[in-house]
Amino acid sequence: MKTQAVFYHAGCTVCVAAEQNIALALDPARYAVEIVHLGEDKGRIAEAEQAGVLSVPALILDGVPFHINFGADLAALK
């Protein structure tokens, strides 16, 4: 059974690099990775906040948020 992973980002260069180097590097046999561009899908910002995301890019694995690098505060995306 695959574990759900969610990668939240805002499309900035830091976010895109993290997506390419971290989110897409996860083993697809082990993780079902969903990429969420919060700049384009603002309706999911509350979901990201509830998951513990403070800034993007961030990766949620097994319900735990990992803040990869400080690209943008979620407040800036609202």
Backbone torsions as a table, in degrees:
resi	resn	phi	psi	omega
1	MET	NA	132.5	-179.1
2	LYS	-81.3	145.5	174.6
3	THR	-90.5	136.7	178.0
4	GLN	-76.7	131.8	173.9
5	ALA	-125.7	136.9	178.9
6	VAL	-123.8	126.1	178.1
7	PHE	-108.9	115.3	179.5
8	TYR	-99.9	136.2	176.4
9	HIS	-152.4	175.4	-177.5
10	ALA	-122.9	6.6	176.4
11	GLY	89.3	-1.5	179.6
12	CYS	-71.2	169.4	-177.6
13	THR	-63.0	-36.5	177.1
14	VAL	-62.9	-43.0	-179.5
15	CYS	-65.4	-44.4	-178.8
16	VAL	-64.5	-41.0	178.0
17	ALA	-63.7	-41.8	178.3
18	ALA	-64.2	-40.3	178.1
19	GLU	-60.6	-47.6	-177.5
20	GLN	-69.0	-36.2	-174.1
21	ASN	-95.8	-20.3	-177.2
22	ILE	-119.4	-59.8	-174.9
23	ALA	-61.0	-43.6	-177.9
24	LEU	-80.1	-6.7	178.0
25	ALA	-87.8	-9.8	178.6
26	LEU	-65.0	143.4	-179.3
27	ASP	-63.3	113.7	-178.1
28	PRO	-66.5	-17.0	175.9
29	ALA	-77.6	-18.9	-176.6
30	ARG	-107.7	-32.0	-175.8
31	TYR	-125.5	136.2	169.5
32	ALA	-96.8	105.5	-174.0
33	VAL	-95.4	127.1	174.0
34	GLU	-110.4	128.4	177.9
35	ILE	-99.6	124.5	-178.7
36	VAL	-121.1	115.5	178.2
37	HIS	-91.7	100.3	-174.9
38	LEU	-70.0	-19.4	175.5
39	GLY	-69.2	-30.0	179.9
40	GLU	-98.0	-23.2	-176.8
41	ASP	-125.9	66.7	-176.4
42	LYS	-61.2	-20.9	179.0
43	GLY	-64.7	-12.0	-179.1
44	ARG	-103.5	5.1	179.1
45	ILE	-62.1	-43.4	179.2
46	ALA	-60.3	-39.4	177.5
47	GLU	-61.0	-44.6	179.4
48	ALA	-62.3	-43.3	178.8
49	GLU	-61.2	-43.6	179.6
50	GLN	-63.5	-28.8	178.5
51	ALA	-79.8	-6.5	178.3
52	GLY	99.7	8.1	179.7
53	VAL	-74.7	128.2	178.2
54	LEU	-106.6	-31.2	179.7
55	SER	-150.4	163.5	178.0
56	VAL	-116.8	150.5	5.3
57	PRO	-76.5	147.7	177.3
58	ALA	-145.4	145.5	179.9
59	LEU	-121.0	129.7	176.6
60	ILE	-102.5	118.6	176.4
61	LEU	-124.5	126.7	179.5
62	ASP	51.2	36.7	177.4
63	GLY	79.2	4.2	-178.5
64	VAL	-108.1	125.4	179.0
65	PRO	-81.7	134.4	174.7
66	PHE	-118.3	114.5	178.8
67	HIS	-88.0	112.6	-170.0
68	ILE	-77.9	-46.6	-179.8
69	ASN	-161.8	149.4	-177.5
70	PHE	-81.6	102.4	178.4
71	GLY	-99.6	-48.9	179.9
72	ALA	-156.9	137.7	174.5
73	ASP	-71.4	144.0	179.6
74	LEU	-59.5	-32.4	178.7
75	ALA	-60.0	-31.4	179.9
76	ALA	-71.1	-19.0	-177.9
77	LEU	-89.4	-13.2	-176.4
78	LYS	-74.7	NA	NA
